[in-house]
């Protein structure tokens, strides 16, 4: 069985090859190590091998691991309930999963009370899956237009969770649609809105995501092995 460091080395190699195919700089592609159910000692191995951006799906897991992993950057990548916003604002640098007006308003209220703002990505349900959260593609521009009036949020791009496909190539249209949507938002020139990031791609399909413009890929099992 490969070590975590070996897994990361292979991932970086694959990112480099995928980036070269589409004339991208691999340095523009960040890896978010998804630590859901992963114990701290294994996360420490990934950090030692160079992955210092960690993504958690659940607030409770994030707050539990946070004290034991100093010096890393945390992202909240899973669905965020409004009543749990207060627990993470001092711990995370980016929320990937802004998916509703009510959540946006709660984040804004909390950040303003702290005298600061926080970076967020708008989660888009590109594939229109009933089991997934996210703004519909056709509603995304209007949603972002609303967000520009909330000074406690800094919109830094878009995120999507693609459907699982046996053939990763089948997911390419989903990732491409997110990239085109970000390009559409850029043409509108919303004040304070930055389409710096596209968070898309996971262990099964990150190579396609890189080819389609991902700047953040969220990798769990391919780094740490299958979850117990």
C-alpha positions in Angstrom: 0.0 0.0 0.0 1.4 3.4 -1.0 2.2 5.9 1.7 0.4 9.3 2.0 3.6 11.0 0.8 3.8 8.7 -2.2 0.1 9.3 -3.0 0.7 13.1 -2.9 3.7 12.7 -5.2 1.6 10.8 -7.8 -1.2 13.4 -7.6 1.2 16.2 -8.2 2.6 14.4 -11.2 -0.9 13.8 -12.6 -1.8 17.5 -12.0 1.4 18.5 -13.9 0.5 16.3 -16.9 -3.1 17.5 -17.0 -2.1 21.2 -16.7 0.5 20.8 -19.5 -2.2 19.4 -21.9 -4.2 22.6 -21.6 -1.3 25.0 -21.2 -1.9 25.8 -17.5 0.7 26.4 -14.8 0.3 23.6 -12.2 1.3 26.2 -9.6 -2.2 27.8 -10.1 -3.9 24.6 -8.9 -4.3 24.1 -5.2 -5.0 20.8 -3.4 -7.5 20.9 -0.5 -6.9 17.7 1.5 -10.3 16.4 2.6 -10.0 15.2 6.1 -13.5 13.8 6.7 -13.1 10.8 9.2 -9.3 11.0 8.8 -7.5 10.8 12.2 -5.1 13.6 13.1 -2.0 11.4 12.9 -2.7 10.7 9.2 -3.5 14.3 8.5 -0.1 15.2 10.0 1.5 12.9 7.4 -0.2 14.8 4.6 0.9 18.2 6.1 4.5 16.9 6.4 4.3 16.0 2.7 3.3 19.5 1.7 -0.5 19.7 1.9 -1.2 22.6 4.2 -4.8 23.4 3.1 -7.3 21.1 4.8 -11.0 20.8 4.0 -13.7 19.5 6.4 -17.3 18.7 5.6 -18.6 18.9 9.1 -18.3 21.7 11.6 -18.0 19.3 14.5 -15.1 17.5 13.0 -13.3 20.7 12.0 -13.6 22.2 15.5 -12.4 18.9 17.0 -9.3 18.7 14.9 -8.5 22.4 14.7 -6.5 22.6 18.0 -4.3 19.7 17.1 -3.1 21.0 13.7 -1.6 24.4 14.1 -0.1 26.3 11.2 -2.5 24.9 8.5 -5.2 26.6 6.5 -8.8 25.3 7.0 -11.6 25.4 4.5 -15.2 24.4 5.2 -16.3 22.4 2.1 -19.5 20.7 3.2 -23.0 22.0 3.7 -23.1 24.7 6.4 -26.1 25.2 8.6 -26.8 28.8 9.6 -26.8 27.9 13.3 -23.2 26.6 13.1 -21.7 29.6 11.4 -20.5 31.1 14.7 -18.3 28.1 15.4 -16.1 28.3 12.4 -15.6 32.0 11.5 -12.4 32.3 13.6 -11.0 29.0 12.2 -11.5 28.9 8.4 -10.1 31.1 5.6 -12.6 30.0 2.9 -16.2 28.7 2.9 -16.7 26.7 -0.3 -20.4 26.0 0.2 -22.5 29.2 0.3 -25.7 27.9 -1.1 -28.6 30.1 0.2 -29.6 33.7 0.9 -30.4 32.9 4.5 -26.9 31.5 5.0 -25.3 34.5 3.3 -27.2 36.8 5.6 -26.2 34.9 8.8 -22.5 34.8 7.7 -22.7 38.6 7.0 -24.3 39.3 10.4 -21.7 37.3 12.3 -18.6 38.6 10.4 -19.7 42.2 10.8 -20.1 41.6 14.6 -16.5 40.5 14.6 -15.4 43.5 12.5 -14.1 41.5 9.6 -15.1 39.7 6.4 -14.7 36.2 5.2 -13.9 34.7 1.8 -16.7 32.5 0.3 -17.4 30.5 -2.9 -20.9 30.2 -4.3 -21.9 26.5 -4.5 -23.7 25.9 -7.8 -25.7 22.7 -8.4 -24.7 22.4 -12.0 -26.0 18.9 -12.6 -29.4 19.7 -10.8 -29.1 16.8 -8.5 -31.9 16.6 -5.9 -29.5 15.2 -3.3 -27.1 18.1 -3.6 -27.2 21.7 -2.3 -26.4 24.7 -4.4 -27.8 27.6 -6.4 -29.2 26.7 -9.8 -27.0 27.8 -12.7 -29.7 30.1 -14.0 -30.0 31.8 -10.6 -26.3 32.3 -10.0 -25.9 35.8 -11.4 -28.9 37.1 -9.5 -27.6 35.4 -6.3 -24.2 37.1 -6.7 -25.9 40.4 -7.4 -27.5 40.1 -3.9 -24.2 39.1 -2.3 -22.5 42.3 -3.5 -24.6 44.2 -0.9 -23.2 42.1 2.0 -19.9 43.6 3.2 -19.1 40.7 5.5 -18.6 38.3 2.5 -15.9 38.4 -0.1 -17.0 36.3 -3.1 -13.9 34.6 -4.5 -15.5 32.2 -7.1 -17.7 29.2 -7.6 -17.8 25.6 -6.4 -19.7 22.5 -7.6 -19.9 18.9 -6.5 -20.2 16.8 -9.7 -22.2 13.6 -9.9 -20.3 10.4 -9.6 -19.5 8.9 -13.0 -17.9 5.6 -13.7 -16.2 7.3 -16.6 -14.7 10.6 -15.4 -14.9 12.0 -18.9 -18.7 12.1 -18.5 -18.4 14.8 -15.9 -16.5 17.2 -18.2 -19.6 19.1 -19.3 -20.5 19.9 -15.7 -17.1 21.3 -14.9 -17.0 23.2 -18.2 -20.4 24.8 -17.4 -19.1 26.0 -14.1 -16.1 27.6 -15.8 -18.4 29.3 -18.4 -20.6 30.5 -15.6 -17.7 32.1 -13.9 -16.7 33.8 -17.1 -20.2 35.2 -17.5 -20.0 36.6 -14.0 -16.7 38.3 -14.8 -18.3 40.1 -17.8 -20.8 41.8 -15.5 -18.1 43.5 -13.4 -19.9 43.3 -10.0 -18.1 45.5 -7.5 -16.1 43.5 -5.0 -16.8 40.2 -6.6 -13.8 38.1 -7.7 -14.0 35.0 -9.8 -10.5 33.9 -8.7 -11.4 30.3 -7.8 -13.2 27.3 -9.3 -13.5 24.6 -6.7 -14.3 21.4 -8.5 -13.0 17.9 -8.9 -12.5 15.1 -6.3 -10.5 11.9 -6.2 -12.3 10.3 -9.1 -12.4 13.2 -11.5 -9.7 15.8 -10.5 -7.8 15.4 -13.7 -10.8 16.4 -15.8 -11.4 19.3 -13.4 -7.8 20.5 -13.9 -8.2 20.4 -17.7 -11.5 22.4 -17.3 -10.0 25.2 -15.2 -10.2 24.1 -11.5 -8.0 26.2 -9.2 -9.0 24.2 -6.1 -9.4 20.4 -6.2 -10.8 18.6 -3.1 -9.0 15.3 -2.6 -9.7 12.7 0.1 -9.5 9.0 -0.6 -6.8 9.4 -3.2 -4.6 11.0 -0.6 -5.5 9.1 2.6 -6.9 5.8 1.3 -10.5 4.7 1.4 -12.5 5.8 4.5 -13.0 3.2 7.2 
